[in-house]
Amino acid sequence: MTNLHRHAPLRVALVGLGTVGGGVIRLLETNGDLIARRAGCPIQIVAISARDRNKDRGVDLSPYEWVDDMTTLAARDDVDVVVELIGGADGPALTLARQCLNAGKPFVTANKAMLAHHGLDLARLAETGGIALKYEAAVAGGIPVIKGMREGAAANEISRVYGILNGTCNYILTTMEKEGRNFADVLKEAQDLGFAEADPGIDIDGVDAAHKLSILASLAFGTELDFDAVATTGIRHVIAADIAEAAALGYRIRLVGMAQNAPVDGPDGGLFQRVHPMLVPLDHPLAHVDGSLNAVVAEGNFVGRLFFQGRGAGDGPTASAVVADLIDVARDEYGDAFAMPVAALTPHQSADAGARLGRAYLRFRVKDRPGVLAEIAAATRDAGVSIESMIQRGANQEDGVLVAIVTHAGAERCVRETLERLSGSDSLLEAPMVMHILD
């Protein structure tokens, strides 16, 4: 429903005063009058909470009441909605979410990890209380992809949703591409510039993108969330030579999260979810998403291809998404958290990835000696993999020789069998790298 007559301020408790929390304060201070006209009432922060009261956050906190114990906010009559920006799948964030929803208080979060692991339980609580659980900022920062999927594309059957869901990985890959540098060097630069965390594992190992993909998959297909079913590979092992070979073949490498649903009675039936470096054709829009940008593609049976692109992180974009959720709360525009009641979501059933048909790029680093190419060719032949092209690049004795293969379209299980056949071979200097090709 929509409340067209609300004039009293929407009173907000803001928990978490990091980059995004500071951005929310600045946004409300800068655009407050415009936001009030669009929301139908002023949106005012009345209480704040964070771990360190004395930390300088670059914004004036004196107008707001500091609360040391954030768990008290759920019960306060002078707080209409709580915004959670502290992060973490469990712990204080989850406790606060449950307290607010059990108390009948709308809850806004940017916490994709918590939603990926506990989203269904939280959605049930919101649904039982008839209150808002909003999370636009949890996926792709300032890009309104949650609203686009939940509302704009609601009439469509979505066949596939995929995209570039992590700005840190995209910055690293596109910098490697443009400057011909190796992963470790670019990662350090990204950390120095603040694009990557001191401990970057959640980003570069694909976990952050997998959190977001599991949320998008539930929205797109009406299935229960199952983060553990997302097959996840990061970008640690992408090397400059991979990027050069991809470019020579007419592709760019991007970390892509992809979800696709098919009837369970078909050969590849069930829900397929994967985060994986992929070779993206130059004529695909994702190939031109550079730097720290994010992009999401959804393919609907009536609307066709929808393409969402923008800044996926940072104080401004993410704060924009948080405040957009607050405007919805002020308008009493709620809706089900995952586009339909939890009871209507279908149980998750994973698809057999091995049955998927497609092309792949395989890269081997091998000893420089006779017979190695024949060994690789025999393994692909015996596994039923048809080779479209094979390239050998020379190297020094220590690094060995790089062999890159592009396959014809075939079942993914055949590629997996190829690697199993080569497992343990003393010709290989390191584990092979496999990247599928986006067709």
N, C-alpha and C positions, 0 to 999 in steps of 0.2 A: 504494500500500500504506500501511498504518498501523502505526507502531511503538508498541505499547502498553507497552513495557518500558523506554523510555528514561528514565534518571535523571540522566545527566551533563548539565551545563549546555550550552545552545546558545550558542556563542561568536560574537559579532557584531562585525564591523568596520563602523563608521558613517562614510561619506564624504559630507561636506557638513553644515555646522553652522549653516545658516540657520534660518528660522522653523520649518520642519518637523523638521530635525535636532534642534533644541532641544526640540521637542514630543515626539519619540521618547524622548529621555532622561528628560524629566519623566514621561511615561506609564509607562515601565518602573520608574522610582523609586516612583511613586505606587501602581500596581496590580501590582507585581512578584509578590506572593504569589498573587493571583488568577490572573494570567497563567501562573505556574508550574504551578498545579493544572490549568488547562485545557490547557496545552501538554504536560504530562507531564514537564516539567523546567524548571529556571530558564532564563530568557533573559538573558544577560549581555553587555553591551558590553565588549569587551576592547581595542579600538583605535579611534581616531578620526583623521580627517584633514580638513583644510580649507585654504583659501588663506592665511588670516591666523591665526597662532597666538595673537596678543595681543588680538584683538577680544573685547569683553565680550558674551557671548551670553545672559546672565541665568541661566545654569545652571553648576553646579560641574563643571568638567572634570577636576579633579585626580585622580579615581579611575581615569582611563582613560589608556592609553598614546597619546601623540601620535605620529603617523607623518607625516613630511614627504612621503615619496614613496608615494603611494597605490598605485602600480603594483606595489609589493612585496606587497600584501595577498593577491593571488591565489595566491601560492606559500606562504603561511604555514600551517604545520601547526596552529597554535593558533587559527586562524580557521575557523569552520565555514560561515559565510555572510557575504556582503558586501551592505550596503545603500547604494545610490547615490542621493544627493539633491542633486547639483550641477547637473543640468539640461544642456540643449544637445543638439541632434540629433546632433552629431558631436564631435570633439575628445576631451578626457580621459574623458568619460562613456562614450563608445562604446568607447574603448580598454580601459577598465577592465572593461566588460561582456564584451568578447571574451576578455580575459585570464582572467577568473573562469570563464566557461563552458568555455573550452578546458582549464582546469586541473581541471574537474570540481567546481567550487565553486558551490553555489546562489547565486542573484543576485536581489535584491529592489530594485525601482526605482519611483520616482514620475515617471519621465521620459517624458511622453507624446510629445514631439517625437522622441526617439530611437526609440521604438517605432513611431511612424507612418512613419518613414523606413527603419528597419532591423529592424523587428520580425520579419520572416520569417527573415532570416539568423540573428538571435539565437535564435529558436525552433528552428531547425535544429540549432544548436550544443547547446542544452539537450537536445533530443531525442536527439541522437547520444550524449551523455554520460549520459542517463537522470537528469538533475538538474533542479532547479526554476528556472524563470524566472517570477517573480511580480511583478505590477504593479497590484494593486488600487488603490493610491493615485494611479495615473496618470490615472484617469477619475473625475470627480465626487467627488473628495476622500474624505470619510468614508462615502459611500453605497456599500454593498456590491453595486454593479451588475455588476462583473466576475464575482464569484462567483455572483451571481444568474443571469446569462446563461449562464455556462460550466457551472454545476452545476444550479441550481434549475430552469432552463427547458430543460435539455439534451434532453428528450424531445420538444420541440415544434418544429414548423416555424414560424419567425418570419416574418411577412409584412412587418412594418415596425418600425423602431426609431427613436425621435426624442426630442428633449427640449431642455431649457435646460441648456447645457453650460459656460457661462462666467458666473461670479458677478459679475464687474466689469460686463459688459454688462447683466446683469439689474438690478443696483443702479442703474445710470444710467437705464435705461428706466423702471423703476418709480418712481424719484424724479421724473423728468420728468412722469410720469403723475399723481402725487399732488400735485405742487407747481406744475405748469404752467410749468416752467422749460425753458430751451433746453439743448441738448446740451453746448456748450462750458462753460457755467457749472457744470453738474452734474459734468462730467468733472473740472474743477479741484477741486471739493469732494471727489470720490472719491479724487483723488490726495492731497489734504491729510489725508484720513482713513485713508489706507493701503489703500483698496480697489482703487486703480489704480496702476500703476507710473508712474515719471517718464516713461518712454517706453512709452505704452500700446498701441502699434500691434498687437502680437500679439493682444491681447485685443479691442480695439474694431474691428479689421478682420476678425475672425472666424477667425484662424489657429489660435488655441488650441482653439476649439471644433471646427475641422476636424480637428486632430490626434486629438482624442478620438472624433469621429464615425467616422473611418476605422478605429479600433481596434474600436469597437462593431459596425461593419458586418461586419468579418471574423468576429467572434464570433457574430453573429446569423445570418449566411448561409453561413458556411463558405467564404468567398471570400478570395482573396489580398488583402492590404493594398495599397491604391493611394491614397495621400494626394493625389497630383497630380490625381486624378480628382474630387476634391471641389470642386464649384463654390462659391465662397466670396464672400460679401458681408457687410460689417460694418455698424455702426450709425452711422457718422460723419454720414451725410446724413439721418438721421431728425430731424425738427423737431417742435417742440411742436404745430404745427398738425396734423401727421399723427396724433399721439396723441389730440388732441381730436376729429378726424374719426373715428378708429377707435372711440373711446368712444361717439360719437353713433350709430354704426352697430351697437353691441353687441359690440365687440371690444376686446382689449388687444394692444399690440404687444410681441412677445418675439423675441429672437434664437433661432431654432430650428435645430438640426442634425437633418436627416432622412435616413435611408437606407431604401431599399426595393428588393427584388429581385424580378424577374419572369422567367419562362422566356424565353430569348433568341429564340425563334421567334414571340413575340407582337409586337404593334405598338409596345409600350413595353418590350420585353424588355431584360434586362440589369440592371446595378446602378446605381441612381440615388442620388447622394450630394450633398447641398446643405446649406450653412450660410447662412441668409438671414433678415433680419427678416420676420416673418409676422404677419398679423392672426389672433389666436386667439380663438375664440368664448368669451363669458363663461361658458358652461356646461361648458367643457373644463377639466380640472384644471390644465393648464399656465397658464391665465389667472390663477390664484391663487397662483402661485409668485412671491413677492416678494423684494425686497432681493437679497442675495448668495447666496440659495439656488440649488441646482441640482435638476433633476428629469429622469428618464429614463422613457420609456414604451416598452414592448415588447409587441407583439401576437402571441400564439401561437395556433396552430390548435386546441389543446385547453385551454390554460390561460386563454385570453382576454387581456384587457388587464392587464398588470403595470405598476404605477406605483411608481417609486422616487424618494424626495424626501429632501433633507437638505442640510447644509452642504457646499458643494463645494470649499472651500479653508480655509486657516487651519491653525495649528499643531496644534490638538486633533484635528479631523476627519481630516486627512491622516495624522497620526501614528497614529491609530487604525487606519487602513487598512494602514499599513506594518507595524505590530505584528501585525495579524491575519495578514498574509502570513508573518511570522516564526513564528507559532504553527503554521501549516500546515507550514512547513519542519521545525519540531521534531517534528511528528507524522508526517513523511514523506508528507504528502498533497500530491502534486505535480500530476499530470495534464498534458496538453498545453497549451502556452501559449495557443493559440487554439482550444481545445475539441476539436481533432482533430489528427492528425499533419499536418505541413506538406504532405506529398505528397498528402493527401486534400483539401486546399483547392482549390477550383476556380479556374482562371485568371480574372482580372478582365475583364469586358466591360461597358463603360459603356452605360447606357440613353440613348436619345435624349430629352433633357428636353423638346424641342419637341413631342413626341407626348403629353406628360402633359396630362390634362384637369383643369381647376380654375378657380376664380375668382381675380381679382386686383384689387388696389387700385393705381391709377396717380395720381400727383400731379405736376401741372405748375405751374411758376411762369412766368407769361406777361405780356406787355405788356398794359396796359389800353387796348384799342382794338377797334373793331368787326371782326367776322369771325374772331376767334381761336377762339371756340368752334366755329364752323362748320368751321374748318380741322382742329381736333382730331377732331370728329365724322366728317369725311370720311376722315381717316386710319384711324380705327377701322373704319368701314364697309368701306373698300377692303381692309383686312387681314382682314376676316371676324370682327371682335370685336363681340359684342353687349353693349350698355351696359345695365346694370341701373339705375344711378343716376349722375347727374352733379351736382356741387355746385360753385358758384363763390363764393369769399369775396373781398370787397374788401380792398384794401391801399393804402398810400400809393404815390405815383408811382414812387419809387425801387424799392420792393419788388415792384411790379406786383400781379398778381392771382393768387390760388391757385385752381386748378381740380383737383378730385378726382373720380375716376371709379372706380366699382366695376363689374366686368364680370360677365356671366353665365358659367357654366361653358363652357370652350372649350379648344382646344389652346394650349399656351403659345407655340408658334411664331407664333401670330396676334398675341399681345401684342408679341412681339419685332419682328414686321413693322410693327406700328403705330409703334413707336419709330423704326424705320429710316425710315419714310415721313416722320416729323417731324424727322429729323436734319437739322441745318443751317437749320431754319426760324428767321427772325429774330424770330418771335413769342415764342420761348422765351428766358427770361432765364437759365436754367440747365438742366442735364441733368435729365430727368424721374426720379422715384423710383418703383420698382415693388416692391410687396410682395405676395406670394401669400397666399391665405387658407387657413387650416388647416381642412379639412372632415372 
